[in-house]
Amino acid sequence: MFIRIPSSLEILKRIGAIGGKRGIRIYLVGGPVRDIILGKTSIDLDLVSETPAQQVASILADELKGKVTFFPEFLTARIEWEEGTIDVATARREYYPVPAALPEVIPATMREDLKRRDFTINAMALSLHPDNFGELFDPFGGYEDLKEGVIRFLHPKSFVDDPTRILRGLRFSARFGFRFEETTERHIKKDKDGLLLISGERRRKEVRLLLREGLPAIRLLEKYELLPLLGFSSLHCINPPEDAQKLFSLSDPWFFYFILLTWEKEISLLERLYCLRKEEREEIIKTRKIVELEDEKEIVLSMRGLSPAALATLYAKGVTLSLDFFKKIDTLKVETSGGEIVQKGFQGREIGRILEELFYLRFKGIVRTKEDEERWIERLKKG
């Protein structure tokens, strides 16, 4: 079977020709193949060849005038060129020293390379060689599963070897509306405790990708009783989270849903489970405190510096003032500097209080320009 590759992906034909001149067969593999079959015209460039990745990447980088970086321990390379990034791997098989660990890899055939992948819909390859450009290599029935909307793992130990595959499966189900094949679904329930074994960075990476899919992904986490295994609680919101996501223009809502799902959890637990960054930790703490406030001015001043995700969280938790704040955010910058306030005769803590008052007055629409700020300061000075 041959798959029509969009003309917008002309680079694939060029890559195949570069390899073909040197007797090297290069394949597009995994998710990009799935996406082409689904009709997408913008994909990642993930390439595999039975020829060593270092050799393939060096040839491609030379022809494309790119810069190549090698990762010999993984048998992979990455090419940075003027139009983006190309990932190249040696066809490989892998084994897991212990469950949930990162795999060790050794060179293998294309079939073995596809067999090590997470699901059949991601275990297909397209030949880029000029003599059979676009021919589908599909040894595990991924094309049929893709057309039927089925997510099927490749072997019964799949989730034991790598529990993050469960989260990836949920991500694909949420994104495409696909269902799990019966045996695969049974093993999600059977092997889900393996999620407790993965490292914080791996958990963070997969959960971040999963939560980008929004409420459909969270409903799947609830369905398969995975929330507690990830340190999450059920959503408890006053305003619908899907409304908040839309109103605050969250194209990547992962942190919004993360704050909501971990609302009742200790920060120390989240730091251990998700390797929280400093700014994330501070936003979570600040957001929780704001929800307890009642004074409007105190709420407004406390929202300074918060990300749209944190503001959306406040809205979902009933602090509707955050939406007004978000809409006005581009008009709230105080133009008068602390130095200018000093020149007008104020000093010490008075300066900070004046800047705060000016910020709040801008929020209320009482002060709109720097001239307004200066007039207000002069009135304050006169008493």
LINFEN-V750881 format. One record per backbone hydrogen bond with DSSP energy under -0.5 kcal/mol. NH is the residue of the N-H (numbers start at 0). CO is the residue of the C=O. E is the energy in kcal/mol with one decimal. If there is no record, write none. Layout:
nh:co:e
NH:CO:E
NH:CO:E
This chain:
nh:co:e
2:133:-3.2
5:3:-0.5
8:5:-2.0
9:6:-1.0
11:8:-2.0
12:8:-0.6
12:9:-0.6
13:9:-1.8
14:10:-2.6
15:11:-2.4
16:12:-2.1
17:13:-2.2
18:14:-2.3
19:15:-2.8
20:16:-2.0
21:17:-0.5
21:18:-1.3
22:19:-1.5
23:18:-2.9
25:23:-0.6
26:47:-2.7
27:125:-2.4
28:45:-2.3
29:123:-1.7
31:28:-0.8
32:29:-0.9
33:29:-1.8
34:30:-2.7
35:31:-2.0
36:32:-2.2
37:33:-1.7
38:35:-1.5
39:34:-2.9
42:40:-0.5
44:84:-0.5
45:43:-0.9
46:44:-0.6
46:86:-3.3
47:26:-2.4
48:88:-1.8
54:51:-0.6
55:51:-2.2
56:52:-3.2
57:53:-1.8
58:54:-1.9
59:55:-2.6
60:56:-2.9
61:57:-1.9
62:58:-2.1
63:59:-2.9
64:60:-0.7
65:60:-2.7
66:79:-2.9
68:77:-2.5
70:75:-2.9
73:70:-1.7
74:70:-0.7
74:71:-0.6
75:70:-1.7
76:87:-2.6
77:68:-2.6
78:85:-3.1
79:66:-3.0
79:77:-0.5
80:78:-0.6
80:83:-2.8
83:80:-2.1
85:78:-2.4
86:44:-2.7
87:76:-2.9
88:46:-1.9
89:74:-2.7
90:48:-2.5
92:105:-2.5
94:103:-2.2
96:94:-0.6
99:159:-0.7
99:160:-1.4
100:97:-1.8
103:94:-2.7
105:92:-2.3
107:90:-2.4
112:108:-2.1
113:109:-2.3
114:110:-1.9
115:111:-1.0
115:112:-0.6
116:113:-1.4
119:151:-2.4
121:118:-1.7
122:119:-1.7
124:136:-2.1
125:27:-2.8
126:134:-2.5
127:25:-2.3
131:128:-1.7
132:129:-0.6
133:126:-3.3
134:131:-2.2
135:0:-3.4
136:124:-3.5
137:135:-0.7
140:137:-1.0
144:140:-1.9
145:141:-2.6
146:142:-2.3
147:143:-1.9
148:144:-0.9
148:145:-0.6
149:144:-2.8
150:178:-2.6
151:149:-0.6
153:117:-0.7
157:154:-1.9
160:156:-2.9
161:157:-2.1
164:161:-2.0
165:162:-1.7
166:162:-0.7
167:163:-2.1
168:164:-2.5
169:165:-2.0
170:166:-2.0
171:167:-2.3
172:168:-2.3
173:169:-2.7
174:170:-2.4
175:171:-2.7
176:172:-1.7
177:171:-0.6
178:148:-2.5
180:150:-2.7
184:180:-2.8
185:181:-2.1
186:182:-1.9
187:183:-1.5
188:184:-1.6
189:185:-1.8
190:186:-2.9
191:187:-0.8
193:190:-1.9
194:191:-2.2
195:192:-1.9
196:193:-1.8
197:194:-0.5
202:198:-2.6
203:199:-2.8
204:200:-2.3
205:201:-2.4
206:202:-2.6
207:203:-2.4
208:204:-1.8
209:205:-2.3
210:206:-3.0
211:207:-0.9
212:209:-1.8
213:210:-1.7
215:212:-0.6
216:213:-0.9
217:213:-1.5
218:214:-2.7
219:215:-1.4
220:216:-2.0
221:217:-2.1
222:218:-2.5
223:219:-2.3
224:221:-1.3
225:220:-3.0
226:220:-0.7
229:225:-0.9
229:226:-1.3
230:227:-1.3
231:226:-2.7
232:260:-2.7
237:315:-2.4
238:315:-2.0
242:239:-0.7
243:239:-1.8
244:240:-2.6
245:241:-1.5
246:242:-3.1
247:243:-2.1
248:245:-1.4
249:244:-2.4
250:248:-1.3
256:252:-2.2
257:253:-2.3
258:254:-2.5
259:255:-1.7
260:256:-2.7
261:257:-1.5
262:259:-1.1
264:261:-1.9
269:265:-1.8
270:266:-2.4
271:267:-1.6
272:268:-2.7
273:269:-2.7
274:270:-1.2
280:276:-2.5
281:277:-2.3
282:278:-1.9
283:279:-2.5
284:280:-2.2
285:281:-2.5
286:282:-2.7
287:283:-2.1
288:284:-1.7
289:285:-2.2
290:286:-1.6
291:287:-0.5
291:288:-1.1
292:289:-1.7
298:294:-2.2
299:295:-2.7
300:296:-2.5
301:297:-1.8
302:298:-1.3
302:299:-0.5
303:300:-0.9
305:302:-2.0
310:306:-2.3
311:307:-2.6
312:308:-1.8
313:309:-2.1
314:310:-1.9
315:311:-2.5
316:312:-1.9
317:314:-1.9
318:313:-3.1
319:317:-1.6
321:318:-1.9
322:319:-1.4
323:319:-0.9
324:320:-2.2
325:321:-2.4
326:322:-2.3
327:323:-1.5
328:324:-0.7
328:325:-0.7
330:327:-2.9
331:328:-1.0
340:336:-1.6
341:337:-2.0
342:338:-1.9
343:339:-0.7
343:340:-0.6
344:341:-2.2
345:340:-1.5
349:346:-1.5
350:347:-1.3
351:347:-0.6
352:348:-2.1
353:349:-2.4
354:350:-2.3
355:351:-2.2
356:352:-2.3
357:353:-2.6
358:354:-2.0
359:355:-2.4
360:356:-2.6
361:357:-2.0
362:358:-2.1
363:359:-2.1
364:360:-0.6
364:361:-0.8
365:360:-1.9
366:360:-1.4
372:368:-1.9
373:369:-2.6
374:370:-2.3
375:371:-2.3
376:372:-2.4
377:373:-2.3
378:374:-2.2
379:375:-2.2
380:376:-2.5
381:377:-2.0
382:378:-0.8
382:379:-0.7
